[in-house]
Amino acid sequence: MNQKELLVFKKILIQKKNEILSKSNNNKNTDFITNNNRDTISDEIETASKNSEKELYFKLAENDRIILNTINEAFMRIEKGTYGKCEACNGTISIRRLEAIPWACYCFQCQMELERSTI
């Protein structure tokens, strides 16, 4: 991978990291807890819906943490000069794959094999 391509991917990674951090900061300001001064929620369906929203929020937050970690790992690979190399076979990760998932650490074939073995 040449330096120009590497800079493009670094910019994309920075953009995605900032997007996740911004979304995370916005979510922290969202209040899911019902205030005691408000009317008590007696409808079980509404309560279940609020619980589902909470679960979805925490699941999204967990997924964002995972992506942030992999983005940080991608920055470390850029620094080490191994970005774009598959961590399993040491082959080249295709540009198309990196365009789709810039934090990818496995080539398509190794990723497929990894997913098959964890099912």
C-alpha positions as CSV (number, residue, x, y, z in Angstrom):
1,M,0.0,0.0,0.0
2,N,1.4,3.4,-0.9
3,Q,1.5,6.4,1.3
4,K,-1.3,8.2,-0.4
5,E,-3.7,5.2,0.1
6,L,-2.5,4.9,3.7
7,L,-3.3,8.6,4.4
8,V,-6.8,8.2,2.9
9,F,-7.5,5.2,5.2
10,K,-6.1,7.0,8.2
11,K,-8.4,9.9,7.5
12,I,-11.4,7.5,7.2
13,L,-10.4,5.9,10.5
14,I,-10.2,9.2,12.3
15,Q,-13.5,10.3,10.9
16,K,-15.2,7.1,12.1
17,K,-13.6,7.3,15.5
18,N,-14.8,10.9,15.9
19,E,-18.3,9.9,14.7
20,I,-18.5,7.1,17.4
21,L,-17.1,9.3,20.1
22,S,-19.6,12.1,19.2
23,K,-22.5,9.7,19.2
24,S,-21.4,8.3,22.5
25,N,-21.3,11.7,24.1
26,N,-24.8,12.5,22.8
27,N,-26.1,9.2,24.2
28,K,-24.6,10.0,27.6
29,N,-26.9,13.0,27.8
30,T,-30.0,10.9,27.1
31,D,-32.0,10.2,30.2
32,F,-33.6,6.7,30.2
33,I,-34.6,6.8,33.9
34,T,-38.1,8.0,34.7
35,N,-38.2,10.9,37.0
36,N,-40.1,10.3,40.3
37,N,-42.1,13.5,39.8
38,R,-43.6,12.3,36.5
39,D,-46.7,10.1,36.3
40,T,-46.0,6.5,37.3
41,I,-45.8,4.2,34.4
42,S,-48.4,1.6,35.0
43,D,-48.8,0.1,31.5
44,E,-46.7,-3.0,31.3
45,I,-46.3,-2.7,27.5
46,E,-44.8,0.8,27.9
47,T,-42.5,-0.5,30.6
48,A,-41.4,-3.4,28.4
49,S,-40.8,-1.0,25.6
50,K,-38.6,1.2,27.8
51,N,-36.6,-1.8,28.9
52,S,-36.1,-2.8,25.2
53,E,-34.8,0.7,24.5
54,K,-32.3,0.4,27.4
55,E,-31.1,-3.0,26.1
56,L,-30.7,-1.6,22.6
57,Y,-28.8,1.4,23.9
58,F,-26.4,-0.7,25.9
59,K,-25.9,-3.1,23.0
60,L,-25.1,-0.2,20.7
61,A,-22.7,1.2,23.2
62,E,-21.0,-2.2,23.5
63,N,-20.7,-2.5,19.7
64,D,-19.3,1.1,19.5
65,R,-16.6,0.1,22.1
66,I,-15.6,-2.9,20.1
67,I,-15.3,-0.8,16.9
68,L,-13.3,1.9,18.7
69,N,-10.9,-0.8,20.0
70,T,-10.4,-2.2,16.5
71,I,-10.0,1.3,15.1
72,N,-7.3,2.0,17.7
73,E,-5.6,-1.4,16.8
74,A,-5.7,-0.2,13.1
75,F,-3.9,3.0,14.1
76,M,-1.2,0.8,15.8
77,R,-0.9,-1.3,12.6
78,I,-0.4,1.9,10.6
79,E,2.4,3.0,13.0
80,K,4.0,-0.4,12.8
81,G,3.7,-0.5,9.0
82,T,1.5,-3.6,9.0
83,Y,-1.8,-1.9,8.1
84,G,-3.4,-3.8,5.2
85,K,-1.7,-7.1,6.1
86,C,-3.7,-10.0,7.3
87,E,-2.9,-10.9,10.9
88,A,-3.6,-14.6,10.1
89,C,-1.9,-15.3,6.8
90,N,0.2,-12.2,6.4
91,G,-1.3,-11.7,3.0
92,T,-2.6,-8.4,1.7
93,I,-6.1,-7.3,2.6
94,S,-7.7,-6.0,-0.6
95,I,-8.3,-2.3,-1.0
96,R,-12.0,-3.1,-1.6
97,R,-12.3,-4.8,1.8
98,L,-10.5,-1.9,3.5
99,E,-12.8,0.6,1.8
100,A,-15.7,-1.3,3.3
101,I,-14.2,-2.0,6.7
102,P,-11.1,0.2,7.2
103,W,-10.3,-1.4,10.5
104,A,-10.3,-4.9,9.1
105,C,-7.3,-7.0,10.3
106,Y,-8.0,-10.2,8.3
107,C,-8.3,-10.7,4.5
108,F,-11.6,-11.9,3.3
109,Q,-10.6,-15.6,3.2
110,C,-9.2,-15.7,6.7
111,Q,-12.2,-13.7,8.0
112,M,-14.6,-16.3,6.5
113,E,-12.6,-19.2,8.0
114,L,-12.6,-17.5,11.4
115,E,-16.4,-17.0,11.2
116,R,-17.0,-20.6,10.2
117,S,-14.9,-21.9,13.1
118,T,-16.8,-19.8,15.7
119,I,-20.3,-20.8,14.6
